[in-house]
Structures are given as C-alpha cells and as structure tokens.
Amino acid sequence: MKGFNAKGLKAILNDAISTSANRQYGYDHRFDKALYFDEDFINRMLAHQEEVMEACFDHLVKFSGPIFFNKFGEKPFKPVQKKTCLKLSREQQKLNQFYSVSMNKLHQKYMPRTETSFSIIGFPVPDIGKQFEAIFDDTLALNMIDTEHHEQIQQFIIDELDKADFVHVKGKSGNKTDIMVKMQKLVDPFKHTNFENCGADVNIPVGEVFTSPSLKSTNGVLHVKETYLKSMRFENLKITFEDGYVKEYSCSNFNDEEDNKSYIQENILFPHETLPLGEFAIGTNTMAHVMSKKYNILPIMPVLIVEKMGPHFAIGDTCFSWEEDFAVFNPIDGKEISARENEQSAMRKTDIQKAYTNCHTDITLPYEDLDFITAITSEGEKIDIIRNGRFVIPGTGELNDPLNNFQIDNQ
C-alpha cells in the first residue's frame, strides 16, 4: 500500500474472506435464490445498481483495478449430492445469464476493462500441513521467476504455433485426450500472431502462451484422470467437443450416471446447456509442476498456478472477453494478437446477450499424461511442440530441466 501511495495511487481494502465453517452447507444452499429470482427482482437490482454507480461516477472513473491474493492449501472438498437442494429452473437459468451479462455491461460503462488492469498472485495457507514454510518459500521462488527470460523462451514456441492450421493434442498412460484445435487464420503473419506471450506482469507466476481458437472444426475429446475445479474434485472428467462446443460430458465421482452429469452441469456448465472452448493454452512453468509433485499437493494447488503446468483448455469465454476491440501486442516481437474473438464473442455486434457466457474454467493436462502437442500446417507438415511430455522446440530445452531433475516420467 505504501508502494502504491508513492505512485499516487490509493489502495482500498476489500472485504476479508475467511475459510468456510461448513463447505457442504454452502454447497447445499448455493441456489437458494431460486425462492425469489424472477424478472421483477432482476429489473429492480439492475436499476438500483445503475443508480448507485451513476451517483458514484466521480469515484469510479478513478478506479485503476484490483489486486487479488489467492490462497491455497485447504483440504479438497468432495460434496454430497442431495436431492432436497433448491435448484434454478430452466427459465431462472436463462434469467441468471441475462443478469450476469447486464451487470457486466454496467461495469463496462463505468469502469471499462480497457482502462483498468489487475494483478493476481497465490500463496499457501498453514492448513497445507507441516511443510508449510518450505512450500511458502518455494511458492515465493516460483512467483519471482525472471519473466523477461521466460518470455524469450516462450517466443520460440509461439513462432512455431503461428504456422499451424490445427494443433493436435494427444494423451497417453490412460489419458484419453485426443483433440484437434483449429487455429484462426493470420491475415498478415509478419504483423499478427495468434498467441499471447503471457509473462508475470498481471498474472503471476509466469508461464503460458494462449489463444482464442476457432470454434468451427475444433473437435475431439479432453480427458483428465483427476482435477480440482472451483475447489471440487472431478474423477475421470471427459468432455467431447464438436465444432468447438461441449457436446457430451461425464465423470466417475458418483455411482449414478445422472448424478455425475448433474455435478458437471451445475459446477462447470451452469447456467448453460453447453459452452464453447474459449481458450487453448500451453503452460510452460515446469518448475511449478515439479513443486506440486515434490510436496504431493496438486489437488490443492490453485488454478492460477495449475494452468501454467501443462496444456490447458478453458471452457467458456475467451481471455479477451469485453476487450476484443482493444489492440494487444506481444512484448518480444511486437506483433498484434489478432485472435481476440471467436464465433461466439463476435455475436456481441448483434446481440450481446448471446456473446458472453460469464464462465471461464481452465482444465489442465499434466506433462506426464501427454503424448504430444503437434502443430499441423495447412500443407500437412507436423511440428512437435511437446513429445512424450518434453518440450522439443529448439531454444526450449531448459524448460525440461526441472522435469528431468525430478525424474518426471516421460516414457
């Protein structure tokens, strides 16, 4: 806060958030608004919100953006599915989507995302166990990786990915992932790029390159044996995409197949019946992956770090939602990232309610479950980015050092 004051910025503390006293209770009551959530309620809420924001206009125009401190280390939560819980009706789910988009429009009006920024960083809490201090020290080292050097390495990956018409991702060792991700066509490869070279300026730690893929012609299966999304465990999560949208999904958390589908629908897709593949990324922070293995803490690592630990797919909006018309350039080559929208977000030009899902859930594949990531050019040439869990592009060899030193399997 003193640092911000020295730069002429006043830091304002938000509400403090504590751990839940009873996470099952919170899960049971997550849809209690079903009792009163209707069109009249939404209209009154939006009217009051705009009235207040208008009254606070002089303050809101000075807003620079938020800083988040992400905590991790709490015990994983596996909820019990209860038939007695309240749920939103199909009509209420549609109203919920309308309300979320309308609230975002208000925020864009008074605090445009193109005029603000943010920063987010994660640290463990003592609940993580007896090795808390060692994990904290390693997390601090992770957060302090030289971002400029890492961006130089990532540029070698982007240069090859920009040659791709498709990127083929294939799992191994029981991982059933097999998906062809369609890249957007670069109008001018000398000036434009599909992938953002993501450093650690706002999203800490460093370590990913990402794009908004084309939805049409993106087909295949994404599978993870075990993952934790929104602090909830998913076993054998399998999602099938057809032309970029979720077509089928399953997991093995419960004995009843309907319970498994409901679990995914309510905690990943909600309030939608399907979602687009908004982001395809390759995480390059192998040091983070080794840390998760070293302390056996992968189940309680935050998405903020896990998304940097392998290829990941984000279901929902793109990373550029509400900012598609704002030019963004990569730090190394100065190229403009042209893949800022997809077929879904392009609908903002005609019907903004259809353009945004207000969802963005990252699902990451670990390196040891990865057979290959291969860029396929329009001429059919295949360029391996990762093969047998290791980076193979010239100039990226040092990314493999943490994996090799810790003997992460690549067979």
N, C-alpha and C positions, 0 to 999 in steps of 0.2 A: 504494500500500500504506500509505503514511503517512496518507493521507486516510481510509482505512478504519479504521486504528488509532485515529484521533482520534474516530471514531464508535463505538468499542467493538467493531469487527469485525476479526477476524484473517484476513489474506489468506494462502492457502496456494498455492504454485506447483504447477501440474500438470506432467506430462511435457512437455519441449520437443519440438516436431515440426519436422523438417527437410524440405527438398525431397527427393524420391526420387532415388536414384542411377540407377535404371532403371525408368521407369514401365511399359514393356512387360512387364518381368519381373513386376512387381506385378499387372498385368492378367492375365497368363498363369496366375498362381498364386492368383487370388482365390477359387477354390473348392476349394483343396487339402483342406479339411476333409471333403470327400466321402470321403476314405480312412477316417475314423473316426466320422463324425457319425451316431449312431443314438440310439435311445430310451434305452438304458442310459447313454450318455455325457451326454445332456441331463438325465436324472434326477439323476445324480451332481453335475453342475455346479450345478443349482438347489438341491440340498440343501446343498452346501458354501457357496454364495452366501448362503443364508438363515442358516446357522450363523455365518458371519463378520459379517453385518450385525447379527445379534442380539447378538453379542459386542461390537460397536462402537456399540451403540444410544446410549449417552450422548454420543458424538461426533456421530452422525448427526442427532440432534434439534436440534443447534445449527447445522446446515448452512443457510446463507442463500441459496445459489445460485451459479452460475458466471458468470464474465465471459470472453468469447471475443474474441481479437484475430484477425480474419480477414485473411489475406494474399492479395494478388492481383498478377498481373503475370508469372507464369511462362508459358512458351510453351505454346500449346494442344496437347493430346495427341489424336492420332487413332490408336487401337490397330489392330493387325493381328489379324484373326480367325484363330485356329488350331484345327484340328480335334482336335489332340492334347491340348488342355487338359482338365483334370478338370472335371466339372460335377456339380451335385447332381441326384440322381434326383427324380422327381416326389414320391416318398414323403419324401425328405430335405427338399424344399422345404416340404412341409407341416409337418415337424418343426421347420424353421427358423422358420416363422411361430409355432408353438406356443411355442418357446423365447423368441422376442422378446417376445411378449405376457406370458409368465410372468415374465420379467426385469423388465418394466415394472411388473407387479403388485407385485413385491418393492420396487422403488424407491418406488412409491406408498405402500406400507405404512410404510416407514422414513423417507422423505423426500418427503412429499406435495407435489405441484406447487402446490397451493393455498396452501401455507405457505412457498413459496420464490419467488424471482424470478430474473431473469438480465439480462445486458446483452451486446450483441454489436456490434462496430464493425470496419470494414475499412480497411486501409492498403496501399498498393503496396509491392512489394519492388524492389530495384535491378535485378533481371532485366528489368524493364519497358522498360528502354532509356535512351538519353541524356537523355530528358526527365523522368527520374525525379523530380528535385527539384520541377519545375513541376507534375507530376501529383500529387505528395505534397501540395504547397501547395493545389492545387485540391480534392483529396480532403478535406483538413482543413476548408476553407471549406464544403464540401458537408456535412460532419458537424456543422458549427456553425450550420446554418440555424435561424432562430428557430422553434422548434416550436410555440409558442402561436399565433403569427400564421398559420402554415401550417394548423394545426388549424381555425382560424376559416374559412379558405378552403374546406377540405375539408367543413366542415359544410354549405355551400351545395349541394355535390354529394350528400351523404347525404340532405338534405331532399327532393331530387327522386327519388333512387333508392328511398326508402321509399314512394313512390307506385306503384312498379312491381309488376306481376304477373309479367312477364318482362323480362329485359334482353337486347336483340338486339345482338350484336357481329358486325360485318361488315368483312372486309379489303378491300384494293384493291392496285393496282400489282403484280398477280401473286400476292398473298397470298389464299389460298382459304378463309380463315376465314369461317364463316357458322354461328353457333350461337345458339340461344335458351336462355337460362339462367333457370330457374324460381326465383322468389323465394319464400321462406317467408311464410305469411300472418301479418300482425301482428294479434295479439289485441286490443291497445289501442295504436293509433298515437300516442296522447298520452303514453304511458308507455314504449313499446317502440320499438326500432329494429332493422333487420336488419344494419346495417353498423357495424363498429368504426371509429372515427376514430383512426387509428394515428399517433401522434406519435413522438418520438425519445427516449422515456424508457427503453425497453429495447432497441428495435430501431432502430439508427442506420444511415443517416440517416432523417430524416422523409420521409413521402410516400406513403401509400396508405390507401384505405378498402377494407375487405374483409368478406365474409360467407360463411356456410356455405349454399350454395344447396340447394334441394330437389332430390333426385335424380330422382324421377319427373317426367317431362315436360321434363327438360333434354336437348335433342337438338341434334345438329349436328356441324360439323367445326371443329377447331382446326388451324391450319397456320402454321408458321414456316419461312421460307426457309433460315435458318441460326441455330442456337442452340448454346450450350455448357452442358451439364448434367453436374454432377459432373466438371467439367474435361474432358469429352469432347465432340467436335464432332458435331452432327447436321445433316445436309443435308436440306432439304425434309421436315421432320418433320410428318407428317399423322396426326391422331388423330380417329377418329369416335366420338362418344358416343351411346348410346341409353339413355334413361331414366337418365342420369347416370353410366353405366358405360362404360368403354372397350370398344368393340365391334370395331373394326378399327384397324390402325396400319401405317404404312410410313415409309420414309425412302429416300434415294438415296446413302447412304455407299458401298455396295458394288455391284458388278455383279450379284451373285447376290441375288435377292429373299429367299431363305431366310436369308442372312447378315444382311440388313437387319432382318428380323423378329426374328431371334435377338439382334441388337445392342440393339434396343428392349426386348425381353423381359427380357434379362439386366441391363440398366442402368437401366431405368425401372420396369418392372412387377415384377421379381423380389421375392419368390418367388411372385408371384400370376399367374394367367392373365388377370385383369382387375383394374382398380382404379376406385374412384369418383372423381368430381370433388369434391374436398373443400373447395375454396376458389375463389371468384371475387373478384377484386380489381381496382381501378383505381389504378395508380401515378400519382402527381401530381408527382413530382420531375423536372420538365423540365430543371432545371439539371444533374442527373446525366446525362441523355440527351445534352445538349449537350457535356458533358465527354467522354463516350465518343466522340462524333463529332470533337471538336476534336483529340484525340490518336490517333484511329483505334485504340481499344483495346477496343471492345465484346467481341471474342472472349475477352478475358482479364479482363473485369470480373467480380466475384463476384456470385452470385445475391442476396446481401444488398443490393446496390445496384441490380442489374438489375431486380429485382422492383418497384422504385419508379419504373421508367422507362416505364411503359405498362400497359395492362390485362394481367393475368396470371391464369393458371388453375393451381391446384395439384392434382396427381393424387395421391390417397391420402387420408390422414386430414385432418380439419378442423384449424384453428388452435387449437381448444378441446379437442382430444383429451385425455382423462383429467381434464378440468376442466369438463365440461358442466354440472355441478350447482352450480358456483360463480358467483354473480351478478357480472356485469361491467357497468360503466356508462361512457358516453361523457363526456369532460371538459367539452364545451361545453354540451350541452343536458341532461345528467344522466339521459338515457334509458337503460334497461337493454337490453343487446344480447340479444335473445331467440333469435336464430338461432345457437345454440351447438352444436347437434347436427343430424345428418341421419338418414336411414333406416338407414344403416349403423351409425353410432355409437350409435344408440338400442338396438341389439341387446345392448349391454353389460348391460342389465337382465335379460336371459335367458341369454345366452351370450357372455361377454366375449371368448372366443377368436375369435368371428366379427365382433366390433365394430370392432377396430382392425387396420389394415394395416401399421403401423410404417413407412409411406412417406409422403413429402410432397415432391413435386418441382414447383417453380414454373417455368412456361413463359410467357415474356413476349412480347407483340407490340409492336414499335416503333411510335411515333406515325405515322411517315410511311407505314406499311403499313396504316393504319387508316382505313377509310371512315367508320364511325360506331359509336358506342355509344349506343343509344337505349333509354330506359325506356318500357315499354308498360304502361299501366294496365289494370285489369280491364274498363274501359269502352272500351278500344281507343285512348285518347289516347296520342300519341307525344311523348316529351320527350327531345330530344337532350342528351346529356351531352358527347359529343365528336362533331364533324363535320369531316371532311376533316383529321383529325389535330390539331384545335384544340379546346380547352375552350370551350363556348358557354354555360354556365350563368351568369347574372348574378352577379357577385362573384368569378368565377374567372379573369377576363381576364389578371391578372398572371402566371398560370401559363404563358401563351403567350409572354411577353416573351423568355425565353431562346431559344425555338424561332425566333421572328421575328428576333431579333438575329443569330442564327447562320444564318439563312435555311434552316432545316429545311423541306423540301418539304411543302406541304400542298395540292398540286394533285391 
